């Protein structure tokens, strides 16, 4: 009787163990497939985005400092509060959902100190009227973060709702950068699949067909 009960228990556990084995194998396969994606190839899905945006807070900070001058006499306290204002204005993080608006997305990888990147940005700004639906996302690497605020202030990028400038904090650039020339512009369709890559400066006429 005891032997029969043990046999029944073993048979009852077998499907569960098999299902668990299949589930673990499936998860391992999914993880392996994700690491094997070549995000540089046409038709590849857009990698995960996590961008820390940089806003032009210069005029805001000046106004806050003027208010603080009346109530704070100590320079260190004033400086500390000003830094807190900057941090508060830059808390939001941009993810894939924030740029999912049913239109093409242009992602430009740039160096804030690169003259070619500055020229390309100015070219985009002069033709910003074409970006009625498409968004333009400018990404710099974390080691360039100290130069992004100056770039944003110089080019007044905060004046353009369709343009977002910030620091890549999810390794996006590492996955898609071709190491050919800066700037590099990746264009993703509404399904966020890669449809075109430009390296180096590019005229707006070449981009128009991808801008909505």
Biotite code that builds the C-alpha atoms (Angstrom):
import biotite.structure as struc

atoms = struc.array([
    struc.Atom([0.000, 0.000, 0.000], chain_id="A", res_id=1, res_name="UNK", atom_name="CA", element="C"),
    struc.Atom([2.824, 2.399, 0.946], chain_id="A", res_id=2, res_name="UNK", atom_name="CA", element="C"),
    struc.Atom([4.634, 1.620, -2.302], chain_id="A", res_id=3, res_name="UNK", atom_name="CA", element="C"),
    struc.Atom([1.481, 2.382, -4.296], chain_id="A", res_id=4, res_name="UNK", atom_name="CA", element="C"),
    struc.Atom([1.007, 5.741, -2.549], chain_id="A", res_id=5, res_name="UNK", atom_name="CA", element="C"),
    struc.Atom([4.629, 6.727, -3.249], chain_id="A", res_id=6, res_name="UNK", atom_name="CA", element="C"),
    struc.Atom([4.198, 5.820, -6.920], chain_id="A", res_id=7, res_name="UNK", atom_name="CA", element="C"),
    struc.Atom([1.044, 7.931, -7.220], chain_id="A", res_id=8, res_name="UNK", atom_name="CA", element="C"),
    struc.Atom([2.795, 10.884, -5.574], chain_id="A", res_id=9, res_name="UNK", atom_name="CA", element="C"),
    struc.Atom([5.717, 10.594, -7.986], chain_id="A", res_id=10, res_name="UNK", atom_name="CA", element="C"),
    struc.Atom([3.423, 10.508, -11.010], chain_id="A", res_id=11, res_name="UNK", atom_name="CA", element="C"),
    struc.Atom([1.535, 13.582, -9.751], chain_id="A", res_id=12, res_name="UNK", atom_name="CA", element="C"),
    struc.Atom([4.761, 15.580, -9.377], chain_id="A", res_id=13, res_name="UNK", atom_name="CA", element="C"),
    struc.Atom([6.170, 14.669, -12.804], chain_id="A", res_id=14, res_name="UNK", atom_name="CA", element="C"),
    struc.Atom([4.010, 17.061, -14.940], chain_id="A", res_id=15, res_name="UNK", atom_name="CA", element="C"),
    struc.Atom([4.772, 19.927, -12.549], chain_id="A", res_id=16, res_name="UNK", atom_name="CA", element="C"),
    struc.Atom([8.501, 19.256, -12.680], chain_id="A", res_id=17, res_name="UNK", atom_name="CA", element="C"),
    struc.Atom([8.344, 18.988, -16.446], chain_id="A", res_id=18, res_name="UNK", atom_name="CA", element="C"),
    struc.Atom([6.425, 22.276, -16.659], chain_id="A", res_id=19, res_name="UNK", atom_name="CA", element="C"),
    struc.Atom([8.942, 23.982, -14.389], chain_id="A", res_id=20, res_name="UNK", atom_name="CA", element="C"),
    struc.Atom([11.761, 22.665, -16.549], chain_id="A", res_id=21, res_name="UNK", atom_name="CA", element="C"),
    struc.Atom([10.089, 24.011, -19.686], chain_id="A", res_id=22, res_name="UNK", atom_name="CA", element="C"),
    struc.Atom([9.475, 27.374, -18.018], chain_id="A", res_id=23, res_name="UNK", atom_name="CA", element="C"),
    struc.Atom([13.108, 27.701, -16.915], chain_id="A", res_id=24, res_name="UNK", atom_name="CA", element="C"),
    struc.Atom([14.326, 26.684, -20.367], chain_id="A", res_id=25, res_name="UNK", atom_name="CA", element="C"),
    struc.Atom([12.003, 29.244, -21.974], chain_id="A", res_id=26, res_name="UNK", atom_name="CA", element="C"),
    struc.Atom([13.279, 32.035, -19.708], chain_id="A", res_id=27, res_name="UNK", atom_name="CA", element="C"),
    struc.Atom([16.879, 31.103, -20.388], chain_id="A", res_id=28, res_name="UNK", atom_name="CA", element="C"),
    struc.Atom([16.204, 31.107, -24.140], chain_id="A", res_id=29, res_name="UNK", atom_name="CA", element="C"),
    struc.Atom([14.502, 34.513, -23.982], chain_id="A", res_id=30, res_name="UNK", atom_name="CA", element="C"),
    struc.Atom([17.456, 35.947, -22.047], chain_id="A", res_id=31, res_name="UNK", atom_name="CA", element="C"),
    struc.Atom([19.926, 34.450, -24.504], chain_id="A", res_id=32, res_name="UNK", atom_name="CA", element="C"),
    struc.Atom([17.968, 35.786, -27.495], chain_id="A", res_id=33, res_name="UNK", atom_name="CA", element="C"),
    struc.Atom([17.878, 39.285, -25.963], chain_id="A", res_id=34, res_name="UNK", atom_name="CA", element="C"),
    struc.Atom([21.658, 39.355, -25.589], chain_id="A", res_id=35, res_name="UNK", atom_name="CA", element="C"),
    struc.Atom([22.113, 38.178, -29.174], chain_id="A", res_id=36, res_name="UNK", atom_name="CA", element="C"),
    struc.Atom([20.125, 41.029, -30.767], chain_id="A", res_id=37, res_name="UNK", atom_name="CA", element="C"),
    struc.Atom([22.268, 43.137, -33.086], chain_id="A", res_id=38, res_name="UNK", atom_name="CA", element="C"),
    struc.Atom([20.742, 46.579, -32.548], chain_id="A", res_id=39, res_name="UNK", atom_name="CA", element="C"),
    struc.Atom([22.881, 48.047, -35.343], chain_id="A", res_id=40, res_name="UNK", atom_name="CA", element="C"),
    struc.Atom([21.181, 46.069, -38.099], chain_id="A", res_id=41, res_name="UNK", atom_name="CA", element="C"),
    struc.Atom([18.263, 47.450, -40.120], chain_id="A", res_id=42, res_name="UNK", atom_name="CA", element="C"),
    struc.Atom([14.987, 46.122, -38.768], chain_id="A", res_id=43, res_name="UNK", atom_name="CA", element="C"),
    struc.Atom([16.358, 45.711, -35.244], chain_id="A", res_id=44, res_name="UNK", atom_name="CA", element="C"),
    struc.Atom([14.132, 46.839, -32.359], chain_id="A", res_id=45, res_name="UNK", atom_name="CA", element="C"),
    struc.Atom([15.066, 49.976, -30.472], chain_id="A", res_id=46, res_name="UNK", atom_name="CA", element="C"),
    struc.Atom([16.915, 49.217, -27.217], chain_id="A", res_id=47, res_name="UNK", atom_name="CA", element="C"),
    struc.Atom([15.543, 50.236, -23.856], chain_id="A", res_id=48, res_name="UNK", atom_name="CA", element="C"),
    struc.Atom([15.752, 53.966, -23.188], chain_id="A", res_id=49, res_name="UNK", atom_name="CA", element="C"),
    struc.Atom([16.557, 55.640, -19.909], chain_id="A", res_id=50, res_name="UNK", atom_name="CA", element="C"),
    struc.Atom([17.510, 59.243, -20.498], chain_id="A", res_id=51, res_name="UNK", atom_name="CA", element="C"),
    struc.Atom([18.201, 61.897, -17.892], chain_id="A", res_id=52, res_name="UNK", atom_name="CA", element="C"),
    struc.Atom([17.116, 65.085, -19.668], chain_id="A", res_id=53, res_name="UNK", atom_name="CA", element="C"),
    struc.Atom([18.903, 68.413, -19.323], chain_id="A", res_id=54, res_name="UNK", atom_name="CA", element="C"),
    struc.Atom([16.837, 71.586, -19.357], chain_id="A", res_id=55, res_name="UNK", atom_name="CA", element="C"),
    struc.Atom([17.941, 75.171, -19.876], chain_id="A", res_id=56, res_name="UNK", atom_name="CA", element="C"),
    struc.Atom([17.525, 76.322, -16.285], chain_id="A", res_id=57, res_name="UNK", atom_name="CA", element="C"),
    struc.Atom([19.835, 79.348, -16.493], chain_id="A", res_id=58, res_name="UNK", atom_name="CA", element="C"),
    struc.Atom([17.089, 82.014, -16.416], chain_id="A", res_id=59, res_name="UNK", atom_name="CA", element="C"),
    struc.Atom([15.182, 80.085, -13.767], chain_id="A", res_id=60, res_name="UNK", atom_name="CA", element="C"),
    struc.Atom([18.262, 79.855, -11.556], chain_id="A", res_id=61, res_name="UNK", atom_name="CA", element="C"),
    struc.Atom([19.021, 83.574, -11.896], chain_id="A", res_id=62, res_name="UNK", atom_name="CA", element="C"),
    struc.Atom([15.495, 84.427, -10.720], chain_id="A", res_id=63, res_name="UNK", atom_name="CA", element="C"),
    struc.Atom([15.762, 82.028, -7.793], chain_id="A", res_id=64, res_name="UNK", atom_name="CA", element="C"),
    struc.Atom([19.125, 83.463, -6.783], chain_id="A", res_id=65, res_name="UNK", atom_name="CA", element="C"),
    struc.Atom([17.675, 86.981, -6.753], chain_id="A", res_id=66, res_name="UNK", atom_name="CA", element="C"),
    struc.Atom([14.932, 85.797, -4.405], chain_id="A", res_id=67, res_name="UNK", atom_name="CA", element="C"),
    struc.Atom([17.449, 84.072, -2.171], chain_id="A", res_id=68, res_name="UNK", atom_name="CA", element="C"),
    struc.Atom([19.679, 87.144, -1.854], chain_id="A", res_id=69, res_name="UNK", atom_name="CA", element="C"),
    struc.Atom([17.096, 88.855, 0.352], chain_id="A", res_id=70, res_name="UNK", atom_name="CA", element="C"),
    struc.Atom([16.709, 85.940, 2.726], chain_id="A", res_id=71, res_name="UNK", atom_name="CA", element="C"),
    struc.Atom([20.169, 84.326, 2.717], chain_id="A", res_id=72, res_name="UNK", atom_name="CA", element="C"),
    struc.Atom([23.401, 86.116, 3.405], chain_id="A", res_id=73, res_name="UNK", atom_name="CA", element="C"),
    struc.Atom([25.661, 83.095, 3.566], chain_id="A", res_id=74, res_name="UNK", atom_name="CA", element="C"),
    struc.Atom([27.111, 82.209, 0.132], chain_id="A", res_id=75, res_name="UNK", atom_name="CA", element="C"),
    struc.Atom([27.437, 78.494, 0.850], chain_id="A", res_id=76, res_name="UNK", atom_name="CA", element="C"),
    struc.Atom([23.758, 78.169, 1.775], chain_id="A", res_id=77, res_name="UNK", atom_name="CA", element="C"),
    struc.Atom([22.731, 80.074, -1.338], chain_id="A", res_id=78, res_name="UNK", atom_name="CA", element="C"),
    struc.Atom([24.887, 77.885, -3.558], chain_id="A", res_id=79, res_name="UNK", atom_name="CA", element="C"),
    struc.Atom([23.482, 74.728, -1.972], chain_id="A", res_id=80, res_name="UNK", atom_name="CA", element="C"),
    struc.Atom([19.885, 75.820, -2.512], chain_id="A", res_id=81, res_name="UNK", atom_name="CA", element="C"),
    struc.Atom([20.610, 76.798, -6.116], chain_id="A", res_id=82, res_name="UNK", atom_name="CA", element="C"),
    struc.Atom([22.017, 73.321, -6.789], chain_id="A", res_id=83, res_name="UNK", atom_name="CA", element="C"),
    struc.Atom([18.878, 71.800, -5.276], chain_id="A", res_id=84, res_name="UNK", atom_name="CA", element="C"),
    struc.Atom([16.766, 73.845, -7.696], chain_id="A", res_id=85, res_name="UNK", atom_name="CA", element="C"),
    struc.Atom([18.770, 72.474, -10.658], chain_id="A", res_id=86, res_name="UNK", atom_name="CA", element="C"),
    struc.Atom([18.382, 68.914, -9.421], chain_id="A", res_id=87, res_name="UNK", atom_name="CA", element="C"),
    struc.Atom([14.642, 69.345, -8.890], chain_id="A", res_id=88, res_name="UNK", atom_name="CA", element="C"),
    struc.Atom([14.160, 70.637, -12.450], chain_id="A", res_id=89, res_name="UNK", atom_name="CA", element="C"),
    struc.Atom([15.946, 67.585, -13.873], chain_id="A", res_id=90, res_name="UNK", atom_name="CA", element="C"),
    struc.Atom([14.325, 64.740, -11.948], chain_id="A", res_id=91, res_name="UNK", atom_name="CA", element="C"),
    struc.Atom([12.191, 63.287, -14.732], chain_id="A", res_id=92, res_name="UNK", atom_name="CA", element="C"),
    struc.Atom([13.610, 60.314, -16.633], chain_id="A", res_id=93, res_name="UNK", atom_name="CA", element="C"),
    struc.Atom([12.677, 59.742, -20.286], chain_id="A", res_id=94, res_name="UNK", atom_name="CA", element="C"),
    struc.Atom([11.832, 56.143, -21.213], chain_id="A", res_id=95, res_name="UNK", atom_name="CA", element="C"),
    struc.Atom([10.513, 54.403, -24.329], chain_id="A", res_id=96, res_name="UNK", atom_name="CA", element="C"),
    struc.Atom([6.947, 55.238, -23.314], chain_id="A", res_id=97, res_name="UNK", atom_name="CA", element="C"),
    struc.Atom([7.677, 58.965, -23.294], chain_id="A", res_id=98, res_name="UNK", atom_name="CA", element="C"),
    struc.Atom([8.677, 58.952, -26.972], chain_id="A", res_id=99, res_name="UNK", atom_name="CA", element="C"),
    struc.Atom([5.994, 56.514, -28.137], chain_id="A", res_id=100, res_name="UNK", atom_name="CA", element="C"),
    struc.Atom([3.705, 58.833, -30.102], chain_id="A", res_id=101, res_name="UNK", atom_name="CA", element="C"),
    struc.Atom([2.915, 56.799, -33.219], chain_id="A", res_id=102, res_name="UNK", atom_name="CA", element="C"),
    struc.Atom([5.473, 58.563, -35.417], chain_id="A", res_id=103, res_name="UNK", atom_name="CA", element="C"),
    struc.Atom([9.092, 58.112, -36.464], chain_id="A", res_id=104, res_name="UNK", atom_name="CA", element="C"),
    struc.Atom([11.742, 58.866, -33.863], chain_id="A", res_id=105, res_name="UNK", atom_name="CA", element="C"),
    struc.Atom([15.155, 60.352, -34.686], chain_id="A", res_id=106, res_name="UNK", atom_name="CA", element="C"),
    struc.Atom([17.856, 59.561, -32.131], chain_id="A", res_id=107, res_name="UNK", atom_name="CA", element="C"),
    struc.Atom([21.039, 61.586, -32.531], chain_id="A", res_id=108, res_name="UNK", atom_name="CA", element="C"),
    struc.Atom([24.128, 60.445, -30.630], chain_id="A", res_id=109, res_name="UNK", atom_name="CA", element="C"),
    struc.Atom([26.425, 63.400, -30.079], chain_id="A", res_id=110, res_name="UNK", atom_name="CA", element="C"),
    struc.Atom([29.298, 64.906, -28.144], chain_id="A", res_id=111, res_name="UNK", atom_name="CA", element="C"),
    struc.Atom([28.446, 68.324, -26.627], chain_id="A", res_id=112, res_name="UNK", atom_name="CA", element="C"),
    struc.Atom([31.953, 69.587, -27.469], chain_id="A", res_id=113, res_name="UNK", atom_name="CA", element="C"),
    struc.Atom([31.881, 68.357, -31.096], chain_id="A", res_id=114, res_name="UNK", atom_name="CA", element="C"),
    struc.Atom([31.630, 71.152, -33.690], chain_id="A", res_id=115, res_name="UNK", atom_name="CA", element="C"),
    struc.Atom([29.979, 68.809, -36.226], chain_id="A", res_id=116, res_name="UNK", atom_name="CA", element="C"),
    struc.Atom([27.344, 67.922, -33.629], chain_id="A", res_id=117, res_name="UNK", atom_name="CA", element="C"),
    struc.Atom([26.711, 71.603, -32.952], chain_id="A", res_id=118, res_name="UNK", atom_name="CA", element="C"),
    struc.Atom([26.347, 72.326, -36.664], chain_id="A", res_id=119, res_name="UNK", atom_name="CA", element="C"),
    struc.Atom([23.910, 69.435, -37.044], chain_id="A", res_id=120, res_name="UNK", atom_name="CA", element="C"),
    struc.Atom([21.877, 70.654, -34.071], chain_id="A", res_id=121, res_name="UNK", atom_name="CA", element="C"),
    struc.Atom([21.651, 74.161, -35.530], chain_id="A", res_id=122, res_name="UNK", atom_name="CA", element="C"),
    struc.Atom([20.581, 72.654, -38.840], chain_id="A", res_id=123, res_name="UNK", atom_name="CA", element="C"),
    struc.Atom([17.796, 70.775, -37.080], chain_id="A", res_id=124, res_name="UNK", atom_name="CA", element="C"),
    struc.Atom([16.696, 73.855, -35.168], chain_id="A", res_id=125, res_name="UNK", atom_name="CA", element="C"),
    struc.Atom([16.383, 75.907, -38.338], chain_id="A", res_id=126, res_name="UNK", atom_name="CA", element="C"),
    struc.Atom([14.095, 73.222, -39.748], chain_id="A", res_id=127, res_name="UNK", atom_name="CA", element="C"),
    struc.Atom([12.264, 72.333, -36.532], chain_id="A", res_id=128, res_name="UNK", atom_name="CA", element="C"),
    struc.Atom([8.933, 73.190, -38.198], chain_id="A", res_id=129, res_name="UNK", atom_name="CA", element="C"),
    struc.Atom([9.131, 69.858, -40.031], chain_id="A", res_id=130, res_name="UNK", atom_name="CA", element="C"),
    struc.Atom([8.972, 68.016, -36.709], chain_id="A", res_id=131, res_name="UNK", atom_name="CA", element="C"),
    struc.Atom([5.234, 68.265, -36.185], chain_id="A", res_id=132, res_name="UNK", atom_name="CA", element="C"),
    struc.Atom([4.888, 64.655, -35.007], chain_id="A", res_id=133, res_name="UNK", atom_name="CA", element="C"),
    struc.Atom([8.330, 63.070, -34.999], chain_id="A", res_id=134, res_name="UNK", atom_name="CA", element="C"),
    struc.Atom([10.518, 63.608, -31.968], chain_id="A", res_id=135, res_name="UNK", atom_name="CA", element="C"),
    struc.Atom([14.244, 64.338, -32.000], chain_id="A", res_id=136, res_name="UNK", atom_name="CA", element="C"),
    struc.Atom([16.202, 62.808, -29.135], chain_id="A", res_id=137, res_name="UNK", atom_name="CA", element="C"),
    struc.Atom([19.828, 63.910, -28.609], chain_id="A", res_id=138, res_name="UNK", atom_name="CA", element="C"),
    struc.Atom([21.876, 61.521, -26.478], chain_id="A", res_id=139, res_name="UNK", atom_name="CA", element="C"),
    struc.Atom([25.323, 61.958, -24.946], chain_id="A", res_id=140, res_name="UNK", atom_name="CA", element="C"),
    struc.Atom([27.306, 59.464, -22.885], chain_id="A", res_id=141, res_name="UNK", atom_name="CA", element="C"),
    struc.Atom([27.604, 59.815, -19.073], chain_id="A", res_id=142, res_name="UNK", atom_name="CA", element="C"),
    struc.Atom([31.237, 60.956, -19.302], chain_id="A", res_id=143, res_name="UNK", atom_name="CA", element="C"),
    struc.Atom([30.014, 64.001, -21.258], chain_id="A", res_id=144, res_name="UNK", atom_name="CA", element="C"),
    struc.Atom([27.314, 64.946, -18.744], chain_id="A", res_id=145, res_name="UNK", atom_name="CA", element="C"),
    struc.Atom([29.195, 67.981, -17.426], chain_id="A", res_id=146, res_name="UNK", atom_name="CA", element="C"),
    struc.Atom([29.145, 69.569, -20.894], chain_id="A", res_id=147, res_name="UNK", atom_name="CA", element="C"),
    struc.Atom([25.460, 68.960, -21.698], chain_id="A", res_id=148, res_name="UNK", atom_name="CA", element="C"),
    struc.Atom([24.052, 71.943, -19.705], chain_id="A", res_id=149, res_name="UNK", atom_name="CA", element="C"),
    struc.Atom([26.309, 74.358, -21.611], chain_id="A", res_id=150, res_name="UNK", atom_name="CA", element="C"),
    struc.Atom([25.248, 72.812, -24.917], chain_id="A", res_id=151, res_name="UNK", atom_name="CA", element="C"),
    struc.Atom([21.565, 73.097, -23.980], chain_id="A", res_id=152, res_name="UNK", atom_name="CA", element="C"),
    struc.Atom([21.931, 76.724, -22.881], chain_id="A", res_id=153, res_name="UNK", atom_name="CA", element="C"),
    struc.Atom([23.886, 77.684, -25.999], chain_id="A", res_id=154, res_name="UNK", atom_name="CA", element="C"),
    struc.Atom([21.426, 76.159, -28.451], chain_id="A", res_id=155, res_name="UNK", atom_name="CA", element="C"),
    struc.Atom([18.229, 76.920, -26.480], chain_id="A", res_id=156, res_name="UNK", atom_name="CA", element="C"),
    struc.Atom([16.980, 73.399, -27.125], chain_id="A", res_id=157, res_name="UNK", atom_name="CA", element="C"),
    struc.Atom([14.328, 73.757, -24.394], chain_id="A", res_id=158, res_name="UNK", atom_name="CA", element="C"),
    struc.Atom([12.496, 76.120, -26.764], chain_id="A", res_id=159, res_name="UNK", atom_name="CA", element="C"),
    struc.Atom([11.569, 73.195, -29.017], chain_id="A", res_id=160, res_name="UNK", atom_name="CA", element="C"),
    struc.Atom([8.970, 70.748, -27.616], chain_id="A", res_id=161, res_name="UNK", atom_name="CA", element="C"),
    struc.Atom([9.890, 68.097, -30.200], chain_id="A", res_id=162, res_name="UNK", atom_name="CA", element="C"),
    struc.Atom([13.567, 68.118, -29.153], chain_id="A", res_id=163, res_name="UNK", atom_name="CA", element="C"),
    struc.Atom([14.874, 66.318, -26.061], chain_id="A", res_id=164, res_name="UNK", atom_name="CA", element="C"),
    struc.Atom([18.512, 66.504, -24.973], chain_id="A", res_id=165, res_name="UNK", atom_name="CA", element="C"),
    struc.Atom([19.959, 64.344, -22.246], chain_id="A", res_id=166, res_name="UNK", atom_name="CA", element="C"),
    struc.Atom([22.350, 61.739, -20.922], chain_id="A", res_id=167, res_name="UNK", atom_name="CA", element="C"),
    struc.Atom([22.061, 58.067, -21.833], chain_id="A", res_id=168, res_name="UNK", atom_name="CA", element="C"),
    struc.Atom([21.919, 56.004, -18.640], chain_id="A", res_id=169, res_name="UNK", atom_name="CA", element="C"),
    struc.Atom([20.833, 52.619, -20.053], chain_id="A", res_id=170, res_name="UNK", atom_name="CA", element="C"),
    struc.Atom([23.742, 51.777, -22.372], chain_id="A", res_id=171, res_name="UNK", atom_name="CA", element="C"),
    struc.Atom([21.700, 52.662, -25.456], chain_id="A", res_id=172, res_name="UNK", atom_name="CA", element="C"),
    struc.Atom([24.655, 54.237, -27.244], chain_id="A", res_id=173, res_name="UNK", atom_name="CA", element="C"),
    struc.Atom([26.904, 51.234, -26.595], chain_id="A", res_id=174, res_name="UNK", atom_name="CA", element="C"),
    struc.Atom([24.362, 49.000, -28.326], chain_id="A", res_id=175, res_name="UNK", atom_name="CA", element="C"),
    struc.Atom([23.801, 51.094, -31.468], chain_id="A", res_id=176, res_name="UNK", atom_name="CA", element="C"),
    struc.Atom([26.882, 53.253, -32.078], chain_id="A", res_id=177, res_name="UNK", atom_name="CA", element="C"),
    struc.Atom([28.826, 52.298, -35.231], chain_id="A", res_id=178, res_name="UNK", atom_name="CA", element="C"),
    struc.Atom([32.077, 54.051, -34.230], chain_id="A", res_id=179, res_name="UNK", atom_name="CA", element="C"),
    struc.Atom([32.315, 55.787, -37.602], chain_id="A", res_id=180, res_name="UNK", atom_name="CA", element="C"),
    struc.Atom([31.576, 59.477, -37.158], chain_id="A", res_id=181, res_name="UNK", atom_name="CA", element="C"),
    struc.Atom([29.653, 61.909, -34.991], chain_id="A", res_id=182, res_name="UNK", atom_name="CA", element="C"),
    struc.Atom([26.895, 62.765, -34.946], chain_id="A", res_id=183, res_name="UNK", atom_name="CA", element="C"),
    struc.Atom([25.117, 59.488, -35.661], chain_id="A", res_id=184, res_name="UNK", atom_name="CA", element="C"),
    struc.Atom([21.390, 59.619, -36.325], chain_id="A", res_id=185, res_name="UNK", atom_name="CA", element="C"),
    struc.Atom([19.298, 56.461, -35.966], chain_id="A", res_id=186, res_name="UNK", atom_name="CA", element="C"),
    struc.Atom([15.762, 56.594, -37.298], chain_id="A", res_id=187, res_name="UNK", atom_name="CA", element="C"),
    struc.Atom([13.093, 54.315, -35.855], chain_id="A", res_id=188, res_name="UNK", atom_name="CA", element="C"),
    struc.Atom([9.611, 53.880, -37.303], chain_id="A", res_id=189, res_name="UNK", atom_name="CA", element="C"),
    struc.Atom([6.386, 54.038, -35.305], chain_id="A", res_id=190, res_name="UNK", atom_name="CA", element="C"),
    struc.Atom([6.899, 50.401, -34.272], chain_id="A", res_id=191, res_name="UNK", atom_name="CA", element="C"),
    struc.Atom([10.375, 51.415, -33.070], chain_id="A", res_id=192, res_name="UNK", atom_name="CA", element="C"),
    struc.Atom([12.276, 49.320, -35.576], chain_id="A", res_id=193, res_name="UNK", atom_name="CA", element="C"),
    struc.Atom([15.502, 50.730, -37.058], chain_id="A", res_id=194, res_name="UNK", atom_name="CA", element="C"),
    struc.Atom([14.902, 51.907, -40.649], chain_id="A", res_id=195, res_name="UNK", atom_name="CA", element="C"),
    struc.Atom([17.915, 54.144, -41.362], chain_id="A", res_id=196, res_name="UNK", atom_name="CA", element="C"),
    struc.Atom([21.260, 55.222, -39.910], chain_id="A", res_id=197, res_name="UNK", atom_name="CA", element="C"),
    struc.Atom([23.241, 58.335, -40.838], chain_id="A", res_id=198, res_name="UNK", atom_name="CA", element="C"),
    struc.Atom([26.789, 58.976, -39.664], chain_id="A", res_id=199, res_name="UNK", atom_name="CA", element="C"),
    struc.Atom([28.418, 62.392, -39.766], chain_id="A", res_id=200, res_name="UNK", atom_name="CA", element="C"),
    struc.Atom([26.634, 65.594, -40.692], chain_id="A", res_id=201, res_name="UNK", atom_name="CA", element="C"),
    struc.Atom([23.574, 65.155, -42.890], chain_id="A", res_id=202, res_name="UNK", atom_name="CA", element="C"),
    struc.Atom([21.470, 67.752, -44.697], chain_id="A", res_id=203, res_name="UNK", atom_name="CA", element="C"),
    struc.Atom([17.829, 68.101, -43.716], chain_id="A", res_id=204, res_name="UNK", atom_name="CA", element="C"),
    struc.Atom([16.672, 67.260, -47.243], chain_id="A", res_id=205, res_name="UNK", atom_name="CA", element="C"),
    struc.Atom([17.979, 63.732, -46.682], chain_id="A", res_id=206, res_name="UNK", atom_name="CA", element="C"),
    struc.Atom([16.051, 63.523, -43.414], chain_id="A", res_id=207, res_name="UNK", atom_name="CA", element="C"),
    struc.Atom([12.769, 65.039, -44.600], chain_id="A", res_id=208, res_name="UNK", atom_name="CA", element="C"),
    struc.Atom([11.375, 61.761, -45.934], chain_id="A", res_id=209, res_name="UNK", atom_name="CA", element="C"),
    struc.Atom([11.678, 60.292, -42.416], chain_id="A", res_id=210, res_name="UNK", atom_name="CA", element="C"),
    struc.Atom([10.245, 63.269, -40.510], chain_id="A", res_id=211, res_name="UNK", atom_name="CA", element="C"),
    struc.Atom([6.527, 63.372, -39.743], chain_id="A", res_id=212, res_name="UNK", atom_name="CA", element="C"),
])
